[in-house]
Amino acid sequence: MENNQYIKSKIHSNREFMKSTFADEGYESDQQKQLPQPSLTKAPMSNVTIKLNREFSSLIKEPDYLKLVQERKSHRVYKKESMTLDQLSFLLWTTQGIKEIRGDNYATIRTVPSAGARHAFETYLAVLNIAGLEKGIYHYLPLDHSLEFIAKVDNLEDKVSDSLCEQKFAAKSAVVFYYSAVPYRSEWRYLLESHKVMLIDAGHVMQNLYLSCEAIGCGTCAIAAFNQESADKLLKLDGEDEFVIYAAPVGVV
Ligand SMILES: Cc1cc2nc3c(=O)[nH]c(=O)nc-3n(C[C@H](O)[C@H](O)[C@H](O)COP(=O)(O)O)c2cc1C
């Protein structure tokens, strides 16, 4: 009974968080306090980087936009076939690629929209079957459209499954995209409202991933049922200033 009341009041306050009236009246953001802006992207963590191609015209199998939108669906069965590095490059570009930098490193303009162009996400990959790439964890460096190798992981398939609440289909994909949030990039301007807009922004990224996959003969499935602790541990995230918020296995379909 007590528990019930607790949940009801939690639900009520979470609903408030969804409304436009949910604001931070009377509080100054760090931007208003003229505190330094956080960096636009996470700095590279290694000096081993893989430059990615940005010429995609030969990859498109389905150019009919209406067909792409109508036929988009969640795919949970993938062929054993490996994906190419160019296909992976295309998916990274269309989900987080940087088209322009505004001002004096003030904002990135990307292939997806983002509230205030804060773009508070980082993209990590558990590479399982990409031709020419060693299995392991990678991090996307959107400023120069390249990948960096983060770690080789023993029994990667098991750890991917574990990180995604034993949704075993994901470990049979060619690559699992993990999106982390670096909340301060948005909190710096939007304080408490930042958390809502970051989650809205994640939807834009995922929809581009779905449609881009469909365009090149691949498929994906959004995953919000993940294990926070094991997903963060797999990607070596601190779980406080950066943590996983969304994932998506991708494979040939
Ligand atoms: C935010 C979000 C979280 C989701 N999480 C999961 C998940 O953890 N596991 C899964 O198999 N599907 C997940 N899905 C996929 C949905 O089940 C799927 O989109 C829905 O059933 C509609 O099917 P469709 O995408 O084929 O239209 C998720 C989708 C969204 C948008």
The ligand as a Tripos MOL2 file, in Angstrom:
@<TRIPOS>MOLECULE
LIG
   31    33     1     0     0
SMALL
NO_CHARGES

@<TRIPOS>ATOM
      1 C1         12.3420    3.7880  -26.8480 C.3       1 LIG1
      2 C2         12.2320    2.3930  -27.4080 C.ar      1 LIG1
      3 C3         12.7060    1.3280  -26.6720 C.ar      1 LIG1
      4 C4         12.6490    0.0300  -27.1960 C.ar      1 LIG1
      5 N1         13.2350   -0.9900  -26.4970 N.ar      1 LIG1
      6 C5         13.2210   -2.2350  -27.0220 C.ar      1 LIG1
      7 C6         13.8960   -3.3020  -26.3660 C.ar      1 LIG1
      8 O1         14.5270   -3.1460  -25.3280 O.2       1 LIG1
      9 N2         13.8250   -4.5360  -26.9500 N.ar      1 LIG1
     10 C7         13.1850   -4.7740  -28.1260 C.ar      1 LIG1
     11 O2         13.1880   -5.9070  -28.6070 O.2       1 LIG1
     12 N3         12.5440   -3.7640  -28.7820 N.ar      1 LIG1
     13 C8         12.5570   -2.5170  -28.2670 C.ar      1 LIG1
     14 N4         11.9700   -1.4760  -28.9470 N.ar      1 LIG1
     15 C9         11.3270   -1.7210  -30.2490 C.3       1 LIG1
     16 C10         9.8080   -1.6750  -30.1310 C.3       1 LIG1
     17 O3          9.3720   -2.8500  -29.4960 O.3       1 LIG1
     18 C11         9.2100   -1.5370  -31.5350 C.3       1 LIG1
     19 O4          9.5590   -0.2930  -32.0710 O.3       1 LIG1
     20 C12         7.6870   -1.6520  -31.4900 C.3       1 LIG1
     21 O5          7.2900   -2.9590  -31.1370 O.3       1 LIG1
     22 C13         7.0470   -1.2970  -32.8220 C.3       1 LIG1
     23 O6          7.5590   -2.1180  -33.8570 O.3       1 LIG1
     24 P1          8.2440   -1.5050  -35.1570 P.3       1 LIG1
     25 O7          9.4700   -0.7440  -34.7190 O.co2     1 LIG1
     26 O8          8.6040   -2.7160  -35.9900 O.co2     1 LIG1
     27 O9          7.2650   -0.6010  -35.8100 O.co2     1 LIG1
     28 C14        12.0420   -0.1930  -28.4580 C.ar      1 LIG1
     29 C15        11.5730    0.8980  -29.1900 C.ar      1 LIG1
     30 C16        11.6860    2.1670  -28.6980 C.ar      1 LIG1
     31 C17        11.2220    3.3210  -29.5430 C.3       1 LIG1
@<TRIPOS>BOND
     1     1     2 1
     2     2     3 ar
     3     2    30 ar
     4     3     4 ar
     5     4     5 ar
     6     4    28 ar
     7     5     6 ar
     8     6     7 ar
     9     6    13 1
    10     7     8 2
    11     7     9 ar
    12     9    10 ar
    13    10    11 2
    14    10    12 ar
    15    12    13 ar
    16    13    14 ar
    17    14    15 1
    18    14    28 ar
    19    15    16 1
    20    16    17 1
    21    16    18 1
    22    18    19 1
    23    18    20 1
    24    20    21 1
    25    20    22 1
    26    22    23 1
    27    23    24 1
    28    24    25 2
    29    24    26 1
    30    24    27 1
    31    28    29 ar
    32    29    30 ar
    33    30    31 1
@<TRIPOS>SUBSTRUCTURE
     1 LIG1         1 GROUP 0 **** ****
